[in-house]
Amino acid sequence: MSEVKVSARVSVERLDGALGAVVQGLRVSDYTDDDLRELADSLLPWWDERLVLFFPGAHFTPSDQSRLARCFGSKVAATTETASENRNIPTLRDEGFPEILVIDSHTPGFNPHVTAVWHTDVPFIEQPPKASLFYCEIAAVGAGDTMWNNQIAAYRRLSKPMQRLVDELEVVMGTPPQTGTHVHPFVRRHHASGEKSIFANRGWTRSIVGMSEVESRHILEAVYAISERPEHVVRWKWTSGDGALWDNRYTMHYAVADYGTQHRRVRRATIYA
């Protein structure tokens, strides 16, 4: 599909595959707050359909990242709405941006394998975030990609009997004692289209409410066998200066931990409805 202009300077192109679109030409500092919000509104239909928007070469400053994130939600935080559960990951609080989390591979004790699993962000609270706006300051060379997975497409691939089963179930999300836990529906509906989406993943789902450990484990594994299929995936190769906005409600993501001792530094702003 060819690029579609959404403003004089900004265009969007739909990626092939299950999800993703590329936004070209955005320079946040060129816009007033009102104009930036108007531009964000023009991107909403693309985001609603494609679930992840990529901003190659956008070079977001922390201010840019914070301003753009606030166009897509009423609250922005480092991890939770109170920024109280960021697992000791540093923020840009000292620079005036406590809502921006910094994930740096050269931080002492950093473990890239923590996020090298299919997961969503902060599902262990009552109202998980709607989105994250991510920015790559320093990209690893030839490594450190991120993958996103369309969980609406995954739900469609479930058999009708499995769909009927999971439609009625709830799951426990969280990993105590590192986080609290919260119960959520196994399936949620897209806020615009009404399509159903799986909301369970290896990273955070502990069990299915009301089932034995063996029942829960086997049903979850059966769903994961479908939901993790590569046909539902887009994989982004980061270049320093790239950004991405993903919908946390209907996707899950996986940070590929293949960059060894290379320096990789990224920033994340978590967006709430």
N, C-alpha and C positions, 0 to 999 in steps of 0.2 A: 504494500500500500504506500502511496506517495505521501509526502508531508502535507499536513493541513495547517494553515495559518490560523492562530487564535488571537494574534495581535500583529501590529506592524513588524515586530521584531522576533516574536516567539512562534515556533511551529511545533507540531506534535506528529509523531509517526508511530503507528501501531506495529509492534513486533509480531512476527509469526509465532505460532505456538499458543500455549494455554493462557498466557498472561504477559503483561508488560507493554509499556509505550515509552518512547524517548522524546523528551522535551529539549529542543534546541533554542539557543539564543537568549536564555533568561539571565539577566544581570539584576539581582535583587536591589542593589544600591541605586539603580536608575529609577526606581519607583517610589512614590509616596506611599504611605500606608494604605490610603484609599485605593490608589491605582493598583497596588499589589494585591489587595483583596479582590478587586474586580478581575484581575488576571487569574487569580486562584479559582474564582468562581467559573471562569471559562474552561479551566482544566478539570473541574469536578466530573463532568460526564465521562471524560477519558479515564479518570481514576476509578469511578464507580464500575466501569466495564472491565478495565485492564488490571486493576488492583495494585499495580506497582508502576510508579512514574520514575524514570531515570533522567538525571540532569548532567550529562557529560560536560566536563570543563566549566562547571558553574562557579567554582572557586568561592564558595560561601564563607564569609567571615562568620564569627560567632553571632554577631548582630543580624546578619543576613539569615542565618539558620533559624534564629529565634523568631524573627519577624515573619518569615515564610511559614514556619510551623504554626504560628498563632492564627494564620489564615484558614487553617484546616480544623481547628478545634478551640474550645473555650479555655482549656487549661493545658499548659506545657510544663513538664517536670523532668527531672533527671531519670527517675524510674517510676516511682509512685506519685500520686497527687501531692503527698507531703514530702516527697524526696527523702523519705526516711529508710527505705529499704533498697539501697543501691549496692549491696554486697561489698561495701568498702571500695568500690571503684571510684576514682576521683572525678570531680566535676570542675567546671570553670567558675566556681563560686568566687574565687579571688579576683577574677577578671570581670565580675559583675554579671555572670551568666550561670547561676546555680542550677538552672534547668537543663544544662547541657552536660551529658556524661562523656567522659574521655576514656577510650579503650586503647591502651598503648602497649604494644608487645614488649617494650623495654621497661615496663613497670616491674619492680621486684615482685616475684611471686606470681606473675601473670601466667595463666594456663589457657592456651587457645582451645583446648579440647572441651572446655565448659560449654561453649556455644557450637561445637561441632556435632550437633544433634538436631533433628527436626524439632522446632519449638516455636511458640509465640512469646511475646513479651508480657510479663507481669500478669499472668492469668490467675494468680493466687489471691486476688482481691475481688470485692463485690462487683466493681465496674472496671474491667480491664481496659487498657488504652485502646483507642480506635486506630492509632497509627503511630509510626515513627518516621522522623525525618533524619536521615543518616548522611554523613559527609565523610569522605575519605581525604584526610590531610596528607598522609604518606602511604602510598600503595607498595605492597611487596611486589617484586619483579617476577612476573610469570606465575604468581601464586596468590593465595588469600582471597579467592573469589567468594561471592555469596550467592546462594541459591534460594529462590522462593517457589512455593508450591501452591497451586490454586486448589483450595479445598471445596469450592463449589463444583469444579470439574470432578474432583475425587468423589464427592457424594453421588454425582450422576452415574459413576461407574459401579457403585454398589448394586447388588442384586435387589430386586423389589422386596423379598423377604428380609434382607439385611437392613434396607432402608426403614421398613416398618419397625424393626426391632430397635434400631438406634434412635429413631424419632422419639421414643418413649423413655429413653434413658438419661441419667445424669452422671457426671463424672466429677471426681475429686481432683482438684488441681493444686499443686504446691509440693515443696520438698522440705518438710520440717527436719531439723530445727532452723535451717537457713531462712525459710520463709514460713508464713502462715499457710493455711489452706482455705479453699473456697469451693463450693459445689456449683457447677454450671451445667446447663443442658448440653448433651452430647452433640446436638444439632442446633444451629441457629439460622435465621433467615437474613438474607441480604436486605439492608435497610431500604433500598430503592427498587430492586427487581423482585424481591420476595423469594428468590431462589434459596434452596437449603444448602448449608455448608457444614462440613465436619468441624467440630471444635474439640479435638483431642489429639495429643501428640506425645512422642516418646520423652520429650524433655521435661514435661510438667505433669502429665496425667498419672495419678497414683492408682486409681481404681474406678470401677463402676459402682455406683451407689446400689446397695441392696443385693449384690452378687457375691458369691464366694471368691476367694483369691484365684482359684483355677478357672472359674467361669469368666471372671473379669479379664484375666490374662489372655485367654484364648480369643475372646471377642475383640479385645483391643488389637491383638496381633493380626487377626483377620482383616480388621479395618486398616491397619497400618500397611498391610501388604498391598492394598489398593491405593491408599492416600499418598504413599511415598513413591509411586511409580514415576519414572522420569518423563513420561508424556505430559505430566502436569507441571513441569518445572521450567523456569527461566534461570539462567546462570549468567551473572554479570562479572566481567573481568574489570576490576577497578584500575583506574588511572588516577593519580593524585589530582584532586580538584573536582572529582565526580560527586554527585549527590544522588540520593534515592528516597522516595516517599512511598511507604508501603502501608496497605490496609492490614492491620493486625487482627481484624475480626474474621477474615475469610482466606487468609494465607498463613502458612508457617514458613520459617526460613532456617537456613543452615549455613554457618560460617565455616568454610573449608580450612582446616588447620594444616596446611601443607607448606608453610613458609619458613619453617625452621627458625633460625636465629635472625632472619631478616626483620627490619624495622617496619612495623605496620601500625599506623596511628589513625584512629577514626573517632568521630563524635556522633552522639545520638541524642536527639530531643524526642521525648515521649509525649504523644499528643492524646488528650482526653476529650471526650464529647462535650 
